Amino acid sequence: MITVDREFPGWTKRVGFVPAVLEEIDPKPANTYAITCGPPIMIKFVLQSLQKLQFADDQIYTTLEKRMKCGIGICGRCNIGPRYVCVDGPVFSMAELRELPDEL
């Protein structure tokens, strides 16, 4: 589904912020995985919406590459607790994120 957050001339499809559209669509978690990427603030609210929709932590995956700098684990800029996004990720399940300090 294609969605934009602000309508513009000629746009005829859905308009709205991704978390609100997600809740409106109301996907069912049975036999489903949710994968999200994009701006960190959007990811934060999409993860909350997926939890409201009762997706289990092992059904939710997100990317955190925005935190990366060197890409090989030397600079330490992308660490979250003991994990390095560039080495251990950049894709993490919600179950993995729950084991880390709340730095998102």
C-alpha positions in Angstrom: 0.0 0.0 0.0 1.3 3.4 -1.0 0.8 6.2 1.6 2.1 9.7 2.0 2.0 11.8 5.1 0.9 15.0 3.4 -1.4 15.3 0.5 -0.2 17.2 -2.6 -1.8 18.2 -5.9 -2.6 15.1 -8.0 -2.2 12.6 -5.2 -5.3 10.3 -5.1 -4.1 7.5 -2.7 -4.0 7.2 1.1 -2.7 10.0 3.2 -1.6 9.6 6.8 1.3 8.8 9.2 2.5 5.3 9.0 1.6 4.2 12.5 -2.0 5.5 12.2 -2.4 3.9 8.8 -1.0 0.6 10.2 -3.6 0.7 13.0 -6.3 1.5 10.6 -5.4 -1.4 8.3 -5.3 -3.6 11.4 -3.1 -6.5 10.1 -3.5 -9.7 12.1 -0.4 -11.2 13.6 -1.2 -14.8 12.9 1.4 -16.2 10.5 2.8 -12.7 9.9 6.1 -10.9 10.3 6.4 -7.1 10.4 9.5 -5.5 9.0 10.1 -1.8 9.2 12.7 0.7 8.1 12.8 4.4 7.8 13.4 7.4 10.0 14.0 6.6 13.6 11.0 8.5 14.9 8.7 6.6 12.5 10.2 3.3 13.6 9.6 4.1 17.2 5.9 4.7 16.7 5.5 1.8 14.3 6.9 -0.5 16.9 4.4 0.8 19.4 1.6 0.3 16.9 2.6 -3.3 16.2 2.6 -4.1 19.9 -0.9 -2.6 20.2 -1.9 -4.9 17.3 -0.6 -7.8 19.4 2.4 -8.8 17.3 4.8 -10.8 19.3 8.4 -9.6 19.8 9.7 -12.4 17.6 7.4 -11.3 14.7 8.7 -7.7 14.6 12.0 -6.8 12.9 13.5 -3.3 12.4 16.7 -1.8 11.1 18.9 0.6 13.0 21.5 1.5 10.4 20.9 5.2 11.2 23.1 4.7 14.3 26.1 3.4 12.3 29.2 5.3 11.5 32.3 3.3 10.6 30.4 0.1 9.7 33.0 -2.3 11.2 32.7 -1.9 15.0 35.8 0.1 15.6 34.4 3.6 16.4 31.9 2.4 19.0 29.4 5.0 17.9 26.6 2.5 17.1 26.8 0.5 20.3 23.6 -0.2 22.3 24.8 -1.8 25.5 27.1 -4.6 24.5 25.9 -4.8 20.9 27.1 -3.0 17.8 24.5 -2.2 15.2 27.1 -2.4 12.4 28.5 -5.8 13.5 25.5 -7.5 15.1 22.8 -5.9 12.9 21.6 -3.6 11.4 18.4 -5.7 11.5 17.1 -6.7 15.0 14.0 -8.4 16.2 11.9 -6.7 18.9 12.9 -9.7 21.1 16.6 -8.7 20.7 15.9 -5.0 21.3 14.2 -5.8 24.6 17.4 -7.4 25.9 19.3 -4.1 25.3 19.2 -0.8 27.2 16.3 1.5 26.1 18.3 3.9 23.9 16.1 4.1 20.9 
